[in-house]
Structure formats: structure tokens, C-alpha cells
Amino acid sequence: MLAGTIEYLAPATQQPGSGDSPKNTPGGGARLPLGDAQLYLHPHTLSRLGTLELRAKMIVEGVMSGAHRSPYHGYSVEFAQHRPYVAGDDIRHLDWKVYGRTDKLQLKQYQQETNLDLVILVDSSGSMRYGSRSFEDASGAGRKASPDGRSNWSKYDHATAVAAAMSYICLQQGDRVGLVNFADEVRSWMKPSSAQGVWRQIVGLLSSSPVDRPTDLVRVIEQVLAKLTNRCLLVLISDLFEDPQKIRGALSRVKFRGHDMIMVEVLDRAEREFDLDGEAPFQGLEGEAMVRVDPRAIREAYLESLNAHLAQIEKTARGFGFDYMVVSTHDWLGPPLSAFLAARDAKIGRMKRG
């Protein structure tokens, strides 16, 4: 199966140390760790993100004033419909033109604008530890090593950068952001908030190392959906090295519950190109045995399987009406993310006008 092929073919000489951390559920009173977002986002990336907007395609539920339409009717922003006047209604909202034409008292109702709840799901399974780019080259702060001493910039580091960027945009809009760190189950959960310091708390929660466990997206999605009480925009950040049918099953649950989703697939350049010379040992990152492989002998078949896998995941995502993008750990995050969100925003604008 392709998922196993991609996930486990990582040169043994490039494996960082593994580590597990106890599951925690922030929000229960414990002080949340604070992270340095500059380790993951270059200042130029932040300046580019400052002008972007993150919106949901579906009508969202909310209670605060924000930039997203609510299914509930009130007396603000944009006209929605009329309803008959009943005793006790505020007469300031009577439509006197309708009364003049029909001799009936009708109240104007408006669409409320509400806050968006963004929930970011970051994959911390074993395969996310892989990375062939140096931490110093990729880090926004130019540090030679990660906080846990690694010299490589892993897929998990890049996923943390994507999560930090998405949450930054959302918080700049005045919306709320929550975080889920997962592997074969939810490892940590931070409920959506727009409180001061949330951005650094998100990076802090992602500072724990990936674990030697596989991904179980169906189980994780079920656990997450059980915690959500309103419709949200979910951002799934993962290498998506899992059976496509299981991914389809997870996405169908998200769609059924009325949530919107953005899927961000994070891959290392070595995984995308597989341009490796000479026979080398490949070590499984999730408990599998070491094997010796000549990459040149299997490169063509590997790339064919990988591209088929990516095409199937994209087709599945778009079939549910979700957006999908692939990011490389060797690319600066600002340009591709800016282009993706601008295109998404334009598409949502056309949907609302049409």
C-alpha cells in the first residue's frame, strides 16, 4: 500500500530522536506553555499574512460581532427578510413602505455577522518527524537547532509553521482559534479562544515531539466532532499517509456535521522527488523494521504511486467541497499560503454573489 511505502521510507541517518509527552487538555485550569512563533515564521511571512482573510464557506453559528454570516436573525448588518409584527416588537424596525402598500405591519430582519471558530488539527504521528532541510535554513529566527536539539526541519516543524500562520490570520480578524494535536488519538486539545496570548500558547502546545504511533484520522475526527458544539472551519495539517478510504470516511463525518475544512498536506522535498543516490537503510518511523533499498531502482514506481495517492486525496477533498493544498518543507510558507487563501477568498466571494 502506498501509505506504508511513503511513510516508512526515510533514511535512518536522518532520524531525529523521538519522544512522547503525556496527553493534556488545556482549558482545565493548568497554565499553558508559551512558544516562540519566530522560530517557525519568518518576519517577511508575517508581513505577507497580515493582509489576508480567512473565511468559512458555510453559514457559521456565533454570538459575537465578526465577519461571518449567522443563520440567526437579528437587527444588524444586512437585510434578510420581513416578518409580521407582534405585540412587544421594537417599532423602530417596522417597514413603513410595506405598511403603506399593504396596510400590514411588517418588521425588517437582518443577517447577523458572527465570529468564526477555527480549529486546527496538527498531525504528530511518527512520520511527521522526517525532514531533510536544516533547521537553521528554515527557521524564522535562524537558530541552528530546534528547542529539543534537532538540526533538521521536520514536517512537524512545517506543520507548526502552517498552524501558527493560520491562527495568526484568524486572530487578526478577531476570530477564535482552537488546536488539536493528534496521532492515533487526540493528544491535546485547546478550545477555541481569542484571548491574549493564544497565539503563543498554540505554538507552545506544538513544541512537544511527535510520537512513534500511526495516524488514525477516523478516530481523531470522531473525538474532535464530539467536542464541537457549533459549526467551525477545520484546518487539517498532515502528511496524510493513510489509507485513502479511511480519509474519505473521516471527511464524510466532517461534511455530515456541517463543518468546512481546509486540508494542508505537508511533504518533504525528498519524499516528493525521491532523488536519492546509492543503496541505504530505511527506518520505519512508527515501529517498522529497517530495510535496505536502492532508491534508483524503485524511484519510478514510487513517484507513480505517490502522485496517484496525492491525486486521489485531492479528488476526495474537493468532492466533499473542501479545499486542499500541498506544501513543501523546503518552500517558504508565505507565497504559497498567500496565493491559496487569496484564491479561496475569491471563490467564496463568487459563491456569495452567485
Sine and cosine of phi, psi and omega as CSV:
sin_phi,cos_phi,sin_psi,cos_psi,sin_omega,cos_omega
0.00,0.00,0.63,-0.77,-0.08,-1.00
-0.86,0.50,-0.66,0.75,-0.04,-1.00
-0.81,0.58,-0.71,0.70,0.01,-1.00
-0.92,0.40,-0.60,0.80,-0.02,-1.00
-0.89,0.46,-0.76,0.65,-0.04,-1.00
-0.93,0.36,-0.69,0.73,-0.15,-0.99
-0.90,0.43,-0.57,0.82,-0.19,-0.98
-0.98,-0.19,-0.24,0.97,-0.03,-1.00
-1.00,0.10,0.99,0.11,0.05,-1.00
-0.74,-0.68,0.79,-0.62,-0.05,-1.00
-0.84,0.55,0.73,-0.68,-0.07,-1.00
-0.89,0.46,-0.49,0.87,-0.05,-1.00
-0.95,0.32,-0.17,0.99,-0.07,-1.00
-0.94,-0.35,0.20,0.98,-0.06,-1.00
-0.99,0.10,0.84,-0.54,0.11,-0.99
-0.97,0.25,0.21,-0.98,0.02,-1.00
-0.92,0.39,0.55,-0.84,0.01,-1.00
-0.99,-0.15,0.25,-0.97,0.04,-1.00
-0.19,-0.98,0.52,-0.85,0.04,-1.00
-0.91,-0.42,0.42,-0.91,0.05,-1.00
-0.73,-0.69,0.52,-0.85,-0.01,-1.00
-0.90,0.44,0.59,-0.81,0.03,-1.00
-0.92,0.39,0.69,-0.73,0.08,-1.00
-0.73,-0.69,0.38,-0.93,-0.01,-1.00
-0.81,-0.59,1.00,0.02,-0.01,-1.00
-0.86,0.51,0.46,-0.89,-0.03,-1.00
0.94,-0.33,-0.15,0.99,-0.03,-1.00
-0.99,-0.10,0.24,0.97,0.06,-1.00
0.92,-0.39,-0.32,0.95,-0.02,-1.00
-0.97,0.26,0.52,-0.85,0.04,-1.00
-0.95,0.30,0.76,-0.64,-0.02,-1.00
-0.99,0.13,0.60,-0.80,0.06,-1.00
-0.93,0.37,0.53,-0.85,0.03,-1.00
-0.95,-0.30,0.69,-0.72,-0.01,-1.00
-0.91,-0.42,0.33,-0.94,0.03,-1.00
-1.00,-0.09,0.98,-0.21,-0.06,-1.00
-0.91,0.42,-0.40,0.92,0.00,-1.00
-0.91,0.41,-0.32,0.95,0.10,-1.00
-0.90,0.43,-0.46,0.89,-0.16,-0.99
-0.93,-0.38,-0.35,0.94,-0.03,-1.00
-0.82,-0.57,0.84,-0.54,0.05,-1.00
-0.94,0.33,0.59,-0.81,0.02,-1.00
-0.80,0.60,-0.56,0.83,0.03,-1.00
-0.91,0.41,-0.56,0.83,0.05,-1.00
-0.91,0.41,-0.69,0.73,0.01,-1.00
-0.88,0.47,-0.66,0.75,0.00,-1.00
-0.91,0.42,-0.55,0.83,0.03,-1.00
-0.95,0.31,-0.58,0.81,-0.05,-1.00
-0.96,0.27,-0.36,0.93,-0.11,-0.99
-0.87,0.49,-0.40,0.92,-0.04,-1.00
-0.99,-0.14,0.01,1.00,-0.06,-1.00
-1.00,0.04,0.31,-0.95,0.01,-1.00
-0.77,-0.64,0.59,-0.81,-0.01,-1.00
-0.85,-0.53,0.90,-0.44,-0.05,-1.00
-0.79,-0.61,0.34,-0.94,0.05,-1.00
-0.99,-0.16,0.54,-0.84,0.01,-1.00
-0.96,0.26,-0.57,0.82,-0.10,-1.00
-1.00,-0.02,0.25,-0.97,0.11,-0.99
-0.95,0.33,0.80,-0.60,-0.07,-1.00
-0.96,-0.26,0.37,-0.93,0.05,-1.00
-0.99,-0.13,0.57,-0.82,0.01,-1.00
-0.16,-0.99,0.11,-0.99,-0.05,-1.00
-0.79,-0.61,-0.21,0.98,-0.06,-1.00
-0.95,-0.32,0.21,-0.98,0.02,-1.00
-0.98,0.19,0.83,-0.56,-0.03,-1.00
-0.46,-0.89,-0.46,-0.89,-0.14,-0.99
-0.92,-0.38,0.33,0.94,-0.13,-0.99
-0.76,-0.65,0.67,-0.74,-0.07,-1.00
-0.92,0.38,0.61,-0.79,0.04,-1.00
-0.95,-0.30,0.52,-0.85,0.09,-1.00
-0.96,0.27,-0.15,0.99,-0.01,-1.00
-1.00,0.00,0.55,-0.83,-0.04,-1.00
-0.98,-0.19,0.59,-0.81,0.03,-1.00
-0.55,-0.84,-0.58,-0.82,-0.04,-1.00
-0.80,-0.61,0.73,0.69,-0.06,-1.00
-0.55,-0.83,0.42,-0.91,0.22,-0.97
0.96,0.26,-0.99,0.13,-0.21,-0.98
-0.74,-0.68,0.73,-0.68,-0.03,-1.00
-0.88,0.47,0.67,-0.74,0.00,-1.00
-0.90,-0.45,-0.77,0.64,-0.08,-1.00
-0.17,-0.98,0.10,-0.99,0.13,-0.99
-0.97,-0.23,0.40,-0.91,0.20,-0.98
-0.59,-0.81,0.43,-0.90,-0.04,-1.00
-0.89,0.45,0.57,-0.82,0.07,-1.00
-0.95,0.32,0.66,-0.75,0.14,-0.99
-0.80,-0.60,0.43,-0.90,-0.05,-1.00
-0.82,0.57,0.76,-0.65,0.01,-1.00
0.97,-0.23,-0.25,0.97,0.03,-1.00
-0.93,0.36,0.47,-0.88,0.04,-1.00
-0.95,0.30,0.89,-0.46,-0.09,-1.00
-0.94,0.33,-0.20,0.98,0.04,-1.00
-0.90,0.43,-0.32,0.95,-0.05,-1.00
-0.97,-0.23,0.21,0.98,0.10,-1.00
-0.94,0.35,0.61,-0.79,0.07,-1.00
-0.99,-0.11,0.99,-0.16,-0.10,-0.99
-0.95,0.32,-0.42,0.91,0.06,-1.00
-0.92,0.40,-0.66,0.75,0.06,-1.00
-0.90,0.43,-0.65,0.76,0.01,-1.00
-0.88,0.48,-0.66,0.75,0.00,-1.00
-0.90,0.43,-0.54,0.84,-0.03,-1.00
-0.99,0.10,-0.58,0.82,-0.16,-0.99
-0.89,-0.46,-0.19,0.98,-0.08,-1.00
0.89,0.45,0.44,0.90,0.04,-1.00
-0.86,-0.52,0.63,-0.78,0.02,-1.00
-0.99,0.11,0.88,-0.47,-0.01,-1.00
-0.80,-0.60,0.68,-0.73,0.06,-1.00
-0.99,-0.13,0.60,-0.80,0.12,-0.99
-0.99,0.16,0.69,-0.72,0.13,-0.99
-0.88,-0.47,0.54,-0.84,-0.10,-1.00
-0.79,-0.61,0.42,-0.91,0.13,-0.99
-0.97,0.23,0.76,-0.65,0.11,-0.99
-0.99,0.12,0.50,-0.86,0.13,-0.99
-0.98,-0.17,0.73,-0.68,-0.14,-0.99
-0.77,-0.64,0.16,-0.99,0.05,-1.00
-0.98,0.20,0.52,-0.86,0.12,-0.99
-1.00,-0.03,0.73,-0.69,0.17,-0.98
-0.99,-0.15,0.91,-0.42,0.05,-1.00
-0.98,-0.21,0.81,-0.59,0.05,-1.00
-0.87,-0.49,0.88,-0.47,-0.07,-1.00
-0.98,-0.20,0.81,-0.58,0.00,-1.00
-0.95,-0.32,0.88,-0.47,-0.06,-1.00
-0.91,-0.40,0.82,-0.57,-0.01,-1.00
-0.97,0.25,0.85,-0.53,0.06,-1.00
-0.86,-0.51,0.53,0.85,0.07,-1.00
-0.96,0.28,0.13,-0.99,-0.13,-0.99
-0.86,0.52,-0.59,0.81,-0.06,-1.00
-0.92,0.39,-0.32,0.95,-0.01,-1.00
-0.97,0.25,-0.13,0.99,0.02,-1.00
-0.97,0.24,-0.28,0.96,-0.10,-0.99
-0.95,0.30,0.60,-0.80,0.08,-1.00
-0.17,-0.99,0.68,-0.74,-0.01,-1.00
-0.92,-0.38,0.03,1.00,0.04,-1.00
-0.99,-0.11,0.53,-0.85,0.00,-1.00
-0.97,0.24,0.57,-0.82,0.01,-1.00
-0.89,0.45,-0.62,0.79,-0.02,-1.00
-0.89,0.46,-0.64,0.77,-0.01,-1.00
-0.93,0.38,-0.60,0.80,-0.12,-0.99
-1.00,-0.03,-0.45,0.89,-0.13,-0.99
-0.92,0.38,0.67,-0.74,0.07,-1.00
-0.90,0.43,-0.47,0.88,-0.01,-1.00
-1.00,-0.04,-0.09,1.00,0.02,-1.00
0.93,0.36,0.42,0.91,0.02,-1.00
-0.97,0.24,0.55,-0.83,-0.06,-1.00
-0.97,0.24,-0.36,0.93,-0.05,-1.00
-0.59,-0.81,0.39,-0.92,0.04,-1.00
-0.96,0.28,0.20,-0.98,0.03,-1.00
-0.84,0.54,-0.47,0.89,0.02,-1.00
-0.99,-0.12,0.23,0.97,0.15,-0.99
1.00,-0.05,0.09,1.00,0.00,-1.00
-0.98,0.20,0.55,-0.84,0.07,-1.00
-0.99,-0.15,-0.12,0.99,-0.01,-1.00
-0.97,-0.23,0.53,-0.85,0.08,-1.00
-1.00,-0.03,0.95,-0.32,-0.12,-0.99
-1.00,0.03,0.17,-0.99,0.12,-0.99
-0.88,0.48,-0.55,0.83,0.03,-1.00
-0.92,0.40,-0.62,0.79,0.09,-1.00
-0.88,0.48,-0.68,0.73,-0.01,-1.00
-0.93,0.38,-0.61,0.80,0.08,-1.00
-0.89,0.46,-0.62,0.78,0.06,-1.00
-0.89,0.46,-0.64,0.77,0.04,-1.00
-0.90,0.44,-0.67,0.74,0.03,-1.00
-0.89,0.45,-0.69,0.72,0.02,-1.00
-0.88,0.47,-0.67,0.74,0.02,-1.00
-0.90,0.44,-0.65,0.76,0.00,-1.00
-0.92,0.40,-0.73,0.69,-0.01,-1.00
-0.89,0.46,-0.69,0.73,-0.01,-1.00
-0.93,0.38,-0.58,0.81,0.04,-1.00
-0.87,0.50,-0.74,0.68,0.01,-1.00
-0.87,0.50,-0.72,0.69,-0.05,-1.00
-0.90,0.44,-0.70,0.71,-0.01,-1.00
-0.93,0.38,-0.55,0.84,0.06,-1.00
-0.89,0.46,-0.47,0.88,0.03,-1.00
-0.99,0.16,-0.16,0.99,-0.09,-1.00
1.00,0.05,0.23,0.97,0.01,-1.00
-1.00,-0.04,0.09,-1.00,-0.07,-1.00
-0.97,-0.24,0.56,-0.83,-0.02,-1.00
-0.79,-0.62,0.70,-0.71,0.13,-0.99
-0.83,-0.56,0.25,-0.97,-0.08,-1.00
-0.69,-0.72,0.65,-0.76,0.13,-0.99
-0.80,-0.60,0.82,-0.57,0.10,-1.00
-0.95,-0.30,0.83,-0.55,-0.17,-0.99
-0.63,-0.78,0.33,-0.94,0.21,-0.98
-0.67,-0.74,-0.97,-0.23,0.10,-1.00
-1.00,0.08,-0.05,1.00,0.11,-0.99
-0.34,-0.94,0.14,-0.99,0.05,-1.00
-0.93,0.36,0.85,-0.53,0.01,-1.00
-1.00,0.02,-0.63,0.77,0.05,-1.00
-0.50,-0.87,0.44,-0.90,-0.07,-1.00
-0.64,-0.77,0.77,-0.63,0.12,-0.99
-0.85,-0.53,0.89,-0.46,-0.07,-1.00
-0.92,0.39,0.46,-0.89,-0.05,-1.00
-0.84,0.54,0.70,-0.72,-0.02,-1.00
-0.41,-0.91,0.42,-0.91,0.12,-0.99
-0.86,-0.52,0.31,0.95,-0.05,-1.00
-0.92,0.40,0.36,-0.93,0.01,-1.00
-0.88,0.48,0.70,-0.72,0.02,-1.00
1.00,-0.01,-0.05,1.00,-0.04,-1.00
-0.88,0.48,-0.62,0.78,-0.05,-1.00
-0.87,0.49,-0.73,0.68,0.01,-1.00
-0.94,0.35,-0.50,0.86,0.05,-1.00
-0.92,0.40,-0.62,0.78,0.03,-1.00
-0.88,0.47,-0.74,0.67,0.02,-1.00
-0.89,0.45,-0.61,0.79,0.03,-1.00
-0.89,0.46,-0.67,0.74,0.02,-1.00
-0.92,0.40,-0.46,0.89,0.00,-1.00
-1.00,0.06,0.04,1.00,-0.01,-1.00
-0.98,0.22,-0.20,0.98,0.06,-1.00
-0.95,0.31,0.48,-0.88,-0.07,-1.00
-0.98,0.20,0.45,-0.89,0.15,-0.99
-0.86,0.51,0.29,-0.96,-0.07,-1.00
-0.90,-0.44,0.38,-0.92,0.00,-1.00
-0.98,0.17,0.89,0.46,-0.01,-1.00
-0.67,-0.74,0.46,-0.89,0.05,-1.00
-0.98,0.21,0.09,-1.00,0.09,-1.00
-1.00,-0.02,0.68,-0.73,0.12,-0.99
-0.78,-0.63,0.99,0.12,-0.15,-0.99
-0.92,0.38,-0.59,0.81,0.00,-1.00
-0.88,0.48,-0.74,0.68,0.01,-1.00
-0.89,0.46,-0.69,0.73,-0.02,-1.00
-0.89,0.45,-0.71,0.70,-0.01,-1.00
-0.88,0.47,-0.64,0.76,0.04,-1.00
-0.89,0.46,-0.66,0.75,0.02,-1.00
-0.92,0.40,-0.64,0.77,-0.01,-1.00
-0.93,0.36,-0.73,0.69,-0.03,-1.00
-0.88,0.47,-0.51,0.86,0.03,-1.00
-0.91,0.41,-0.40,0.92,-0.02,-1.00
-1.00,-0.02,-0.33,0.94,-0.10,-1.00
-1.00,0.06,0.75,-0.66,-0.01,-1.00
-0.95,-0.31,-0.12,0.99,0.06,-1.00
-0.62,-0.78,0.26,-0.96,-0.02,-1.00
-0.96,0.30,0.66,-0.75,-0.14,-0.99
-0.72,-0.70,0.20,-0.98,0.25,-0.97
-0.99,-0.14,0.89,-0.45,0.01,-1.00
-0.99,-0.14,0.68,-0.73,0.11,-0.99
-0.88,-0.47,0.92,-0.39,0.00,-1.00
-0.99,-0.15,0.87,-0.50,-0.02,-1.00
-0.89,-0.46,0.91,-0.41,-0.13,-0.99
-0.29,-0.96,0.29,-0.96,0.18,-0.98
-0.99,0.15,-0.15,0.99,0.09,-1.00
0.82,0.58,0.61,0.79,0.08,-1.00
-1.00,0.07,0.97,0.25,0.00,-1.00
-0.54,-0.84,0.30,-0.95,0.02,-1.00
-0.82,0.57,0.83,-0.56,-0.01,-1.00
-0.83,0.56,-0.52,0.86,0.02,-1.00
-0.93,0.37,-0.56,0.83,0.07,-1.00
-0.94,0.34,-0.61,0.79,0.06,-1.00
-0.89,0.46,-0.68,0.74,0.05,-1.00
-0.85,0.52,-0.68,0.73,0.01,-1.00
-0.89,0.46,-0.64,0.77,0.03,-1.00
-0.92,0.40,-0.69,0.73,-0.02,-1.00
-0.92,0.40,-0.56,0.83,0.02,-1.00
-0.90,0.44,-0.56,0.83,0.05,-1.00
-0.93,0.37,-0.64,0.77,0.03,-1.00
-0.89,0.45,-0.72,0.70,-0.01,-1.00
-0.89,0.45,-0.67,0.74,-0.03,-1.00
-0.88,0.48,-0.56,0.83,-0.01,-1.00
-0.99,0.11,0.00,1.00,0.12,-0.99
0.99,0.10,0.29,0.96,0.01,-1.00
-1.00,0.01,0.40,-0.91,0.16,-0.99
-0.99,-0.12,0.36,-0.93,-0.03,-1.00
-0.53,-0.85,0.62,-0.79,0.22,-0.98
-0.91,-0.43,0.79,-0.61,0.01,-1.00
-0.95,-0.30,0.83,-0.55,0.02,-1.00
-0.90,-0.44,0.92,-0.39,0.00,-1.00
-0.99,-0.12,0.86,-0.50,-0.05,-1.00
-0.98,-0.21,0.84,-0.55,0.01,-1.00
-0.73,-0.68,0.53,-0.85,0.09,-1.00
-0.99,0.12,0.48,-0.88,-0.01,-1.00
-0.86,0.50,-0.59,0.81,0.03,-1.00
-0.89,0.45,-0.56,0.83,0.05,-1.00
-0.95,0.33,-0.61,0.80,-0.02,-1.00
-0.95,0.30,-0.63,0.78,-0.11,-0.99
-0.98,-0.20,-0.49,0.87,-0.01,-1.00
0.77,0.64,0.62,0.78,-0.04,-1.00
-1.00,-0.04,0.94,0.33,-0.07,-1.00
-0.92,-0.38,0.63,-0.77,-0.05,-1.00
-0.95,-0.30,0.70,-0.71,0.13,-0.99
1.00,0.10,0.49,-0.87,0.03,-1.00
-0.92,0.39,0.65,-0.76,-0.06,-1.00
-0.48,-0.88,0.41,-0.91,0.09,-1.00
-0.97,0.22,0.65,-0.76,0.05,-1.00
-0.87,-0.49,0.80,-0.59,-0.09,-1.00
-0.94,-0.33,0.78,-0.62,0.09,-1.00
-0.91,0.41,0.64,-0.77,-0.04,-1.00
-1.00,-0.05,-0.07,1.00,-0.05,-1.00
-0.78,-0.63,0.65,0.76,0.11,-0.99
1.00,-0.10,0.05,1.00,-0.03,-1.00
-0.99,0.13,0.31,-0.95,-0.04,-1.00
-0.97,0.26,0.35,-0.94,0.07,-1.00
-0.99,0.17,0.63,-0.77,0.06,-1.00
-0.73,-0.69,0.46,-0.89,0.07,-1.00
-0.98,-0.19,0.77,-0.64,-0.10,-0.99
-0.68,-0.73,0.62,-0.78,0.18,-0.98
-1.00,-0.08,0.97,-0.24,-0.08,-1.00
-0.84,0.54,-0.53,0.85,-0.04,-1.00
-0.91,0.42,-0.49,0.87,-0.05,-1.00
-0.97,0.24,-0.45,0.89,-0.08,-1.00
-0.91,-0.41,0.05,1.00,-0.13,-0.99
-0.85,0.52,-0.72,0.69,-0.05,-1.00
-0.88,0.48,-0.73,0.69,0.00,-1.00
-0.92,0.39,-0.62,0.79,0.02,-1.00
-0.88,0.48,-0.75,0.66,-0.03,-1.00
-0.90,0.43,-0.60,0.80,0.05,-1.00
-0.89,0.46,-0.70,0.72,0.01,-1.00
-0.92,0.39,-0.66,0.75,0.00,-1.00
-0.88,0.47,-0.74,0.67,-0.03,-1.00
-0.91,0.43,-0.59,0.81,0.05,-1.00
-0.91,0.42,-0.64,0.77,0.02,-1.00
-0.89,0.45,-0.73,0.68,0.00,-1.00
-0.88,0.47,-0.67,0.74,0.00,-1.00
-0.90,0.44,-0.62,0.78,0.00,-1.00
-0.93,0.37,-0.66,0.75,0.01,-1.00
-0.90,0.43,-0.69,0.72,0.01,-1.00
-0.89,0.45,-0.69,0.73,0.02,-1.00
-0.88,0.48,-0.66,0.75,0.02,-1.00
-0.90,0.44,-0.72,0.69,-0.02,-1.00
-0.87,0.49,-0.75,0.66,-0.04,-1.00
-0.94,0.35,-0.45,0.89,0.07,-1.00
-0.90,0.44,-0.49,0.87,0.06,-1.00
-1.00,-0.01,0.03,1.00,-0.02,-1.00
0.99,0.12,0.27,0.96,0.00,-1.00
-0.99,-0.11,0.43,-0.90,0.05,-1.00
-1.00,-0.04,0.49,-0.87,-0.13,-0.99
-0.60,-0.80,0.67,-0.74,0.10,-0.99
-0.56,-0.83,0.47,-0.88,0.09,-1.00
-0.94,-0.34,0.75,-0.66,0.07,-1.00
-0.86,-0.51,0.56,-0.83,0.01,-1.00
-0.97,-0.24,0.64,-0.77,0.01,-1.00
-0.91,0.42,-0.30,0.96,-0.03,-1.00
-1.00,-0.07,-0.01,1.00,0.03,-1.00
-0.98,-0.22,0.60,-0.80,0.15,-0.99
-0.91,0.41,0.64,-0.77,-0.19,-0.98
-0.96,0.28,-0.53,0.85,-0.14,-0.99
-0.81,0.58,-0.84,0.54,-0.08,-1.00
-0.86,0.51,-0.79,0.62,-0.03,-1.00
-0.91,0.41,-0.60,0.80,0.00,-1.00
-0.94,0.35,-0.63,0.78,0.04,-1.00
-0.88,0.47,-0.72,0.70,-0.01,-1.00
-0.90,0.44,-0.66,0.75,-0.01,-1.00
-0.89,0.45,-0.76,0.65,-0.05,-1.00
-0.93,0.36,-0.56,0.83,0.05,-1.00
-0.90,0.43,-0.68,0.74,0.03,-1.00
-0.91,0.41,-0.63,0.77,0.02,-1.00
-0.91,0.42,-0.68,0.73,-0.01,-1.00
-0.89,0.45,-0.66,0.75,0.02,-1.00
-0.90,0.44,-0.63,0.78,0.01,-1.00
-0.91,0.40,-0.66,0.75,0.04,-1.00
-0.90,0.44,-0.63,0.78,0.05,-1.00
-0.87,0.49,-0.66,0.75,0.04,-1.00
-0.92,0.40,-0.61,0.79,0.01,-1.00
-0.89,0.45,-0.67,0.74,-0.03,-1.00
-0.94,0.33,-0.56,0.83,0.02,-1.00
-0.96,0.26,-0.53,0.85,-0.04,-1.00
-1.00,-0.03,0.00,0.00,0.00,0.00
